[in-house]
Amino acid sequence: MDERIFIPYGFLIVVDDVGWWCGYDQRYKNGPTRSGIERYHCIEDYKAIIEIGKSLNMRIKCGFVAGEWDRNNILAKVPNSNKHGSDWDNASRLHPQIEEAAHLINANSPYIELAMHGVMHMYRDDDGKMQPAEFYQRDEKTGKNRMTPPSVIRRHIDAFFEILRQNRLSTDIVSFIPPCFIYTYSKEDDHLSHILAEYGIKYISTPFPSMQYTSSEKPVSACVENGIITVDRTGDLTGWYEVDAKTPETIKKSYYGMHWPNFLNQDPDKNMDTVNRWIRYFKKYEGQFEILPARNNMEGSSQALYKR
């Protein structure tokens, strides 16, 4: 009899770019990339997330971009947050389903967790030009990450939480997903994780191949920085821009990262056709000996760290 002990991989679904109301990619006119779907988001798109969560009994971790929920135009006073600067006006064009969506999120908290993904995902220089990404920008000459000034970072994070309060969404945010996966792992007090810890962030997930680090030893699979468990979600199997995406043939032995439109349909009335296809795919993970599907982010992060 084989009596070896095997520690399974932690598995959790992580979805980026939730929160945008306008889905259109407007980089062609110095606008946001947004979610990339060529329509406006609607309540059916939030129901899609919840349906996946209920079917798998999993609290889906959702990277939430808060800017288009800004009811009081506070981003007009937040530096480097948007291309309009002090002329920012979101209050006049709030989505008609915003209150219904907030209620749905709150009522289904066992199946959807909002994670910090920025106020508008990108950094805007003083001329309003967009630079990826909100908290770090990559130097074109050196390839090294340059952190947004700490004072500006705190203004962005404060605004993120204020927008949640405006909409009566929970401010119990303990997870962070780096926009554009531009991130630097560091145990020192001069990088982002130190600031995030001040705001109660306990978990980060990002693909490690795109992550830079200040430590002498390269981070592997899961690690701890300033009290935060940072997990390698590995490379996504589906492009961020793919709507109604086909499910992969392979099974990932890690977190499963994807983007909101991947399991949505161009016609929101057909969302469940796409969702059910993805549910059938994710159900395959439940029977894998080497994989332990997590109930929530805390379990998934702890399992990933234990596996390491």
Residue pairs with C-beta under 8 A, 6 or more apart in sequence:
6 289
6 290
7 306
7 307
8 289
8 290
8 291
8 292
8 303
8 307
9 253
9 254
9 290
9 291
9 292
9 303
9 304
9 307
10 231
10 254
10 255
10 292
10 294
10 299
10 300
10 301
10 302
10 303
10 304
10 306
10 307
11 252
11 253
11 254
11 255
11 256
11 285
11 291
11 292
11 293
11 294
11 300
12 58
12 61
12 205
12 255
12 256
12 293
12 294
12 296
12 297
12 299
12 300
12 301
13 52
13 56
13 58
13 60
13 61
13 255
13 256
13 258
13 282
14 60
14 61
14 62
14 63
14 115
14 177
14 205
14 233
14 255
14 256
14 257
14 258
15 49
15 60
15 61
15 62
15 63
15 258
15 259
15 260
16 62
16 63
16 117
16 177
16 240
16 257
16 258
16 259
16 260
17 34
17 35
17 36
17 63
17 65
17 117
17 121
17 240
17 259
17 260
17 261
18 49
18 62
18 63
18 64
18 65
18 114
18 117
18 260
19 62
19 64
19 65
19 66
19 67
19 68
19 69
19 117
20 32
20 34
20 35
20 41
20 65
20 68
20 260
21 40
21 41
21 68
21 69
21 95
21 98
22 34
22 40
22 41
22 68
23 34
23 35
23 36
23 37
23 38
23 39
23 40
23 41
23 261
24 34
24 37
24 38
24 39
25 31
25 32
25 33
25 34
25 36
25 241
26 32
26 33
26 34
27 33
27 130
30 83
30 128
30 129
30 130
31 83
31 130
32 120
32 121
32 122
32 130
33 121
33 122
34 121
35 41
35 259
35 260
35 261
36 240
36 241
36 243
36 259
36 261
37 243
37 260
37 261
37 264
37 266
38 243
38 266
39 266
39 268
40 95
41 95
41 260
42 97
42 268
43 97
43 100
43 101
43 104
44 268
44 269
44 271
45 260
45 264
45 268
45 271
46 101
46 104
46 105
46 112
47 104
47 271
48 263
48 264
48 271
48 272
48 274
48 275
49 60
49 62
49 111
49 112
49 260
50 104
50 108
50 111
50 112
51 272
51 275
51 279
52 58
52 60
52 263
52 275
52 278
52 279
52 282
53 59
53 60
53 108
53 110
53 111
53 112
54 111
55 279
55 282
55 283
56 279
56 282
56 283
56 286
56 293
57 295
58 111
58 293
58 294
58 295
58 296
59 109
59 110
59 111
59 112
59 113
59 295
59 296
59 297
60 111
60 112
60 113
61 113
61 115
61 175
61 177
61 205
61 297
61 300
62 112
62 113
62 114
62 115
62 260
63 115
63 116
63 117
63 177
64 114
64 115
64 116
64 117
65 117
65 118
65 119
65 120
65 121
66 118
66 119
66 159
66 160
66 163
66 164
67 75
67 81
67 82
67 90
67 118
67 119
67 120
67 121
67 163
68 90
68 95
69 98
69 163
69 164
69 166
69 167
69 169
70 88
70 90
70 91
70 119
70 159
70 163
70 166
71 90
71 91
71 94
71 163
71 166
71 167
72 91
72 166
73 88
73 89
73 90
73 91
74 159
74 162
74 163
75 81
75 82
75 88
75 90
75 119
75 120
75 159
76 84
76 85
76 86
76 87
76 88
76 89
77 86
78 119
78 155
78 156
78 159
79 152
79 155
80 123
80 124
80 125
80 126
80 148
80 152
80 156
81 88
81 119
81 120
81 124
81 155
81 156
81 159
82 88
82 120
82 124
82 128
83 124
83 128
83 129
83 130
84 128
85 124
85 128
95 101
98 167
99 167
102 167
102 168
102 169
105 112
105 114
105 169
106 168
106 169
106 170
109 170
113 175
113 296
113 297
114 164
114 169
114 170
114 173
115 173
115 175
115 176
115 177
115 203
115 297
116 157
116 160
116 173
116 175
116 176
116 177
116 196
116 201
117 176
117 177
117 179
118 133
118 134
118 135
118 156
118 160
118 179
119 134
119 156
119 159
119 160
119 163
120 134
121 133
121 134
121 179
121 180
122 130
122 131
122 132
122 133
122 134
122 179
122 180
123 130
123 131
123 132
123 133
123 134
123 135
123 137
123 148
124 130
124 131
125 131
131 137
132 138
132 179
132 180
132 182
133 178
133 179
133 180
133 182
134 148
134 156
134 179
135 147
135 148
135 153
135 156
135 178
135 179
135 182
135 183
135 192
136 145
136 146
136 147
136 148
136 178
136 182
136 183
136 184
136 192
137 145
137 146
137 148
137 182
138 144
138 145
138 146
138 182
139 145
139 146
144 212
145 182
145 183
145 184
145 212
147 153
147 184
147 191
147 192
148 156
150 195
153 192
153 195
154 195
157 195
157 196
157 199
160 173
161 171
161 173
161 199
164 170
164 171
164 173
165 171
173 199
173 200
173 201
174 200
174 201
174 202
174 203
174 297
175 201
175 202
175 203
175 204
175 205
175 297
176 196
176 201
176 203
176 204
176 228
177 204
177 205
177 206
178 204
178 206
178 211
181 206
181 207
181 210
181 211
182 210
183 192
183 204
183 206
183 210
183 211
183 212
184 191
184 192
184 211
184 212
184 213
184 214
185 193
185 211
185 212
185 213
185 214
185 215
185 219
185 223
185 225
185 230
186 192
186 193
186 194
186 213
186 214
186 215
186 225
186 226
187 193
187 214
187 215
187 224
187 225
187 226
188 194
188 214
189 226
191 214
193 201
193 204
193 225
193 226
193 228
193 230
194 226
196 204
196 226
196 228
197 226
197 227
197 228
201 228
202 227
202 228
202 229
202 298
202 301
203 228
203 229
203 230
203 231
203 297
203 298
203 301
204 228
204 229
204 230
204 231
205 230
205 231
205 232
205 233
205 255
205 257
205 301
206 230
206 232
206 233
207 232
207 233
207 234
207 235
207 236
207 257
208 219
208 220
208 221
208 232
208 234
209 234
209 235
211 219
213 219
219 230
219 232
220 232
220 308
221 231
221 232
221 254
221 304
221 307
221 308
222 229
222 230
222 231
222 232
222 301
222 304
222 305
222 307
222 308
223 229
223 230
223 305
223 308
224 230
224 305
229 301
229 302
229 304
229 305
231 255
231 300
231 301
231 304
231 305
232 254
232 255
232 304
233 254
233 255
233 256
233 257
234 252
234 254
234 255
234 257
236 257
236 258
236 259
237 248
237 250
237 252
237 256
237 258
238 245
238 248
238 258
238 259
238 262
239 245
240 259
240 261
240 262
241 259
241 261
242 259
242 261
242 262
243 261
243 262
243 264
243 265
243 266
244 261
244 264
244 265
244 266
244 274
245 258
245 261
245 262
245 263
245 274
247 277
247 278
247 280
247 281
248 281
251 284
251 285
251 288
251 291
253 290
253 291
254 304
255 300
255 304
256 282
256 285
262 278
263 271
263 274
263 275
263 278
264 271
264 274
265 271
265 273
265 274
285 291
285 293
286 293
292 303
294 300
294 303
